[in-house]
Amino acid sequence: MTALLAPFTGFVPVAEFASRVVGPSRSMLSAEQQQSSRDDELSFRSSVGRGAGADHTNAMEWMRRCHDAGALAAVESVVLVHRLERVDYRATGLIAEVSVAAYDTGLIKRHETTIAKTERKMVDYMQSTRLYGNPVALAHHEHPEVAVALSAHTQRPPDVEFDAIDGTHHSMWIVEGADAEALCSSFSDVLYITDGHHRLAAASTLAAVEGRSDPHLPVGLFAENELELWAYARGVRDASIDTGEVLKVLRRHFSLEDSELAVPRPTRPHELGVRIDGRSYILTVPDDRIPVDTYDKLDVNLLQDLILEPVLGVTNPRTDARLSFIADTSDAAHDPDEFDVWFLPYPTAVRDVMAVADMGRAMPPKSTFFLPKLPSGLIVRTIDQ
C-alpha cells in the first residue's frame, strides 16, 4: 500500500526556548496562563496564532525574532516521535506530514461537520500568514507493530524536552533518513481526524483556490488506545426563549432530576446536564425515545434531534449564531448562567466516533474534545514549500 505519511521539512523549537514558543490550546489554560503566553514575543500563539490578527509580515517578524534568539532549529525530511505526559495521562504518537489529497479522497475521515464561518476564517488566516504551526491531530486503529516501532526510538534521551505552560511534559525524538521513511510506511490504514476538521477543510479549499499541486500539512497521529475524549457543552443565548416553557417541555418528555452542582455533569450514556434559570438538572432520555440506529442514538445527536432543534429551533448548529460550544475540560471552563439554556451531553466513545466516520456520516460540530490536544508552535513549516 502507498504510505499515507511523509517526513516534513521545517522548524522545531529548541529545548531551551520550547516552553515559550509552544502554546497549548486556550481551552487548556487559565486566564492567567493565557495572559502570560500573550505577553511573550516568542510565543507562536500570541504572535502568529489565529486570534492574534497576524498576517505574513507578522509571521515573518516572529520567525526573525525566533531566529535571532536561537529559538528554532531547522530540520529536513524528519518525523518526530512525540510523547505528552500529564499527572493522569500519557500518550505517544508520531508527527509527520500528510497530503491534502488524502483528505480529499477520503483516506482521512472526518466525524464532524465544520462551522462555515470558522472555516472561512481559517482559509483567510492560512492565506495571510503562509505558515502551518498547529498540527492536525489524527487517530489510527491500534497496531502493536506501530507501538513497538515508536517505542524503539524513545529508548534514548529525547532531542527536545520541556514543560509547557499548561503543565504538560513534552518529549520529542527527531528521526531521520530511512528510519523516518519506515515509520511513515507503517501507517497504511485510514486515519481519523480528532482535532483539526476546520484546518484540514481550509487547507483543501486554499490548495484548490491557489491551484497548488500535491500540498501537504503537518499532522500528529495517535493510536485509538492513546486517546481520551471529553464532551462539548452547548449554550444557547436567546432573549426570546421562554425558559419556563422549555422546562415544562423537558419534564413532559424526559426524566429531569434536580442537581446541586453548578456544572451538572452526566455520568452515563443518554444523560444530559442541564442548567436553566440558575438551577441544575440531570436529564435522562427514556428508552422509548432512543433510536435503534447506532448513529442516531449518540448522545450529541439525541441532544440535537430531541431538544435543540424541536424545542429551541436550532436547525443548523453550523450556522446558528445563538449557539456556543464549551469544551468540558473542567468546571472552571464553564459559566452556564451566561446562557439562557445550557446542556452538557455524555462524551462519545472513541470507537463510536470512528464508526461514524466509517459510515461516511458526520456528527454535529464540536461534538468531541480529544486528548492529546496538540499545541501550536510544536513544529512550523511554510505553506508554500
Summary of the structure (lengths in Angstrom):
residues: 385
radius of gyration: 21.5
end to end distance: 26.0
largest distance: 65.4
contacts: 1257
relative contact order: 0.19
helix: 36%
strand: 29%
